[in-house]
Amino acid sequence: MKKKRELRDFYVLWSTQSLSQLGSAITAFALTLWLYEKTGSALSTAALRICTYAPYIIMSIFAGAISDRFDKKKTMLVCDLLAALSTIAVFVLYKTGLLNVWHLYLINAISGLMNTVQQPASEVAYAMVTPREHYQRTSGLQSLSRSLVSIGNPVIASAIYGLAGLDAAIAIDLFTFAIAFVTLALFVRIPEVPSEGNEAEGILKLAKEGLLYLKENPLILHVILFMAGVNFVASAFDAVLPAFIIPNPRGGNYVLGIVTSFSGIAMVVGSMLATVMPKPRDRVRVIYLTMLFSLGTENYLLAFSGNPVLWCIGQFLGWVFVPVMSTNQNVIMRNAVPARLLGRVYACRNTLQFFTIPIGLAFGGFMVDELCEPFMRSSSGEKLQFLFGSGKGSGAALMLFILGVVGTVMCLAYGRKLKEYKYSDT
């Protein structure tokens, strides 16, 4: 009972925010299906996510400093409200028949900007409502909710989009937002972060403090840079996957939803493992080995297979240890970074760790559309059809193999650097 009382605000915040994240993910997946139907281009669908991540990457360092200066609860509420208004704009444009591709790019950029400020504020909020001794448990639960969202949103979005259209997916998103917004506004108390007299300091100076902290703590910095490389490969994979599955004779929109949901199933299993596993002796080694396994299995298995069952197995293997990695990285940061610096350090982490995502998305989409698909249609590509198949989608299979090689080599090379560091909670 004491543990439940200690974590009451965390449970309320976590459950309602997770529900809202599910609604947002359903809309995002439905928009991806709508856009691919409209353009048939891997690069066009990848650009949708690029527009979300670009402001997130560019502004994160400053957003973290802004987050540290203002009330976390009010910051989350304002950002969530503005993001919801952008979703309403999509709904209105769609219902009036005026929705175009460029509208989605612009609105996603606005939503990404709001998430840029909201995310570091929410990270600090979770830390402030969680006793230190429960960090690993709550980090595992956060990974679990992200996993459940990953399972549910592709299948739910595919079904809703197929049966009721894009407007139904958006309506669900807005309903879940309303629940999370009212709960946060009225029923969650977030303690103030202890101040050290820096309220009058400028945003640039506060942002610089986050960068200086990372420079003075090379263990955290090198883990972040390693994960930036992982994110490059993973985001390129995300751009390639629809172009691999949708045109495949054994694929399609619904199969894409099922295959994608297996990454969520894997993350549920991994999150449960992360929640109950004992403290590892070396958290950095856990991060490195889990990512080596992920990138060294999924891409190869999908590249050489035309069987949806094997695609699902590949997704599971590629994602099952991601929550273990995420939990260990979060524990390292929450234990090592002072509370007053959490927002700006998380924001600097976001810029450095996630700047490779839009690059990876653009790289994956470009490689499929402009190089790999044309190559597989050429006389030279015909020689590789016994490995990667023929027709539209075979170039995407070739690209998955390339990503497997890049990911494996990157992990092995950077792993030598990470071996210099060993982290324990003591």
Buried (B, 14 or more C-beta within 10 A) or exposed (E): EEEEEBBBBBEBBBBBBBBBBBBBBBBBBBBBBBBBEBEBBBBBBBBBBBBBBBBBBBBBBBBBBBBBBEBBBEBBBBBBEBBBEBBBBBBEBBEEEEBEBEBBBBBBBBBBBBBBBBBBBBBBBBBBBBEEEBBBBBBBBBBBBBBBBBBBBBBBBBBBBEEEBBBBBBBBBBEBBEBBBEBBBEEBEBEEBEEEEBEEBEBEEBBBBBBEBBEEBEBBBBBBBBBBBBBBBBBBBBBBBBBBBBBBEEBBBBBBBBBBBBBBBBBBBBBBBBBEBEEBEBBBBBBBBBBBBBBBBBBBBBBBBBEBEBBBBBBBBBBBBBBBBBBBBBBBBBBBBEBBBBBBBBBBBBBBBBBBBBBBBBBBBBBBBEBBBEBBBEEEBEEBEEEBBEEBBBBBBBBBBBBBBBBBEBBEEBBEEBEEBEBEEE
